[in-house]
Amino acid sequence: MRRPILLRQTVATYPVEPVADDAWLAIAFRAFARLAERGRVRDVLILGTGNGLDALAALEIFDPDALTVTDLFEECLSVARENVLAHLEDGATTEIDFVAGDLLTAVPPTTRVDLVYENLPNIPTTPEVELERGVNTGRFFDATGLDVPERFDAHRLALHWRCLRDAWAHVRPGGGVLTALGGRVPVEVALELHRERGYDPELVAFDVKLQSEPALVLPGYGVAEEATGIEFTFYASEAVEIVAAARASGLDGEDLRGAVSPELARLAISAREAERRLESGQDVAHSVLLIHGRKPG
Ligand SMILES: C[S@@+](CC[C@H](N)C(=O)[O-])C[C@H]1O[C@@H](n2cnc3c(N)ncnc32)[C@H](O)[C@@H]1O
């Protein structure tokens, strides 16, 4: 961001990571910048904004004609709205709408955009999770009644699949959906998620970050390993430095992933092993994938 941003955060909003190097959004903004270099992005839909920071970055990086900002939770969206409106630059002309609802259900059917950005949660919720608490909104979702192919459901990608399906009608040909994912699944599966819905996917930004809130997140993946037989991928914390060094040489996206893959493979651990390391006081890491799925046309 070009200027200081003072965000209001409440118990209802997904929190910003306290350390900038651990933040998701810095990686998402690199993806925004790459897409902006390729051509004008006229309108953007932020699906599941959390606290509004991603919407502010979209305004700054794309300077779009129109911006639609959504979240599942009214209370969270109203704080995000306040944060966005408090930081509009003088003379800004973007038409901005805020709509609360599940995925794209509250978005007017006539809305068309060049870009949808989403960083939706991966872990199906359980009764003890208080779903509306900001810290949980980013991790857990209610999977009741979601009709998702078994492969993507098992890899904990169900909500992303639904988003790609429902976004299709709103994305202009030549536009696309930018999916932000903790890459705890093989990248091929994440790319296949887009292909299966008709998009042409590309990994536009890649990184490895420390797992934030590990005690909240790791058990969900440990349980999934037992239930599905799939081994999810986490890394020993040295992976963060290895990727940062390769990125400093100017690589990003698929080029960066390709360059670090052999070293990352050496540091890969399962969710259960990540839980054991957490118990013994060690940090663990995971990759972050920013996949842009282009709608042909
Ligand atoms: C991981 S946070 C991402 C926040 C922000 N977009 C970012 O990239 O840092 C996920 C957000 O998606 C919202 N969300 C969860 N399920 C949703 C759904 N079914 N429809 C719309 N938003 C949803 C949550 O409330 C939360 O604010």
The ligand as an SDF file (V2000), in Angstrom:
LIG
                    3D

 27 29  0  0  0  0  0  0  0  0999 V2000
   -9.4900  -16.0800    5.2450 C   0  0  0  0  0  0  0  0  0  0  0  0
  -10.6160  -14.7500    5.4210 S   0  0  0  0  0  0  0  0  0  0  0  0
  -10.0160  -13.7510    4.1030 C   0  0  0  0  0  0  0  0  0  0  0  0
  -10.0770  -12.2910    4.3750 C   0  0  0  0  0  0  0  0  0  0  0  0
   -9.4720  -11.4630    3.2480 C   0  0  0  0  0  0  0  0  0  0  0  0
  -10.2500  -11.6160    2.0360 N   0  0  0  0  0  0  0  0  0  0  0  0
   -8.0360  -11.8680    2.9980 C   0  0  0  0  0  0  0  0  0  0  0  0
   -7.7440  -12.3200    1.8880 O   0  0  0  0  0  0  0  0  0  0  0  0
   -7.2100  -11.7190    3.9140 O   0  0  0  0  0  0  0  0  0  0  0  0
  -12.1050  -15.4320    4.7310 C   0  0  0  0  0  0  0  0  0  0  0  0
  -13.2890  -14.4710    4.7140 C   0  0  0  0  0  0  0  0  0  0  0  0
  -14.3340  -15.1000    3.9580 O   0  0  0  0  0  0  0  0  0  0  0  0
  -15.5580  -14.9160    4.6280 C   0  0  0  0  0  0  0  0  0  0  0  0
  -16.4420  -16.0460    4.2690 N   0  0  0  0  0  0  0  0  0  0  0  0
  -16.4320  -17.2810    4.7920 C   0  0  0  0  0  0  0  0  0  0  0  0
  -17.3710  -18.0460    4.1980 N   0  0  0  0  0  0  0  0  0  0  0  0
  -17.9900  -17.2640    3.2930 C   0  0  0  0  0  0  0  0  0  0  0  0
  -19.0600  -17.4710    2.3830 C   0  0  0  0  0  0  0  0  0  0  0  0
  -19.6780  -18.6530    2.2890 N   0  0  0  0  0  0  0  0  0  0  0  0
  -19.4620  -16.4330    1.6150 N   0  0  0  0  0  0  0  0  0  0  0  0
  -18.8390  -15.2220    1.7060 C   0  0  0  0  0  0  0  0  0  0  0  0
  -17.8210  -14.9620    2.5490 N   0  0  0  0  0  0  0  0  0  0  0  0
  -17.4040  -15.9730    3.3290 C   0  0  0  0  0  0  0  0  0  0  0  0
  -15.2080  -14.8990    6.0860 C   0  0  0  0  0  0  0  0  0  0  0  0
  -16.2020  -14.2650    6.8700 O   0  0  0  0  0  0  0  0  0  0  0  0
  -13.8470  -14.1830    6.0830 C   0  0  0  0  0  0  0  0  0  0  0  0
  -14.0290  -12.8070    6.2470 O   0  0  0  0  0  0  0  0  0  0  0  0
  1  2  1  0
  2  3  1  0
  2 10  1  0
  3  4  1  0
  4  5  1  0
  5  6  1  0
  5  7  1  0
  7  8  2  0
  7  9  1  0
 10 11  1  0
 11 12  1  0
 11 26  1  0
 12 13  1  0
 13 14  1  0
 13 24  1  0
 14 15  1  0
 14 23  1  0
 15 16  2  0
 16 17  1  0
 17 18  1  0
 17 23  2  0
 18 19  1  0
 18 20  2  0
 20 21  1  0
 21 22  2  0
 22 23  1  0
 24 25  1  0
 24 26  1  0
 26 27  1  0
M  CHG  2   2   1   9  -1
M  END
$$$$
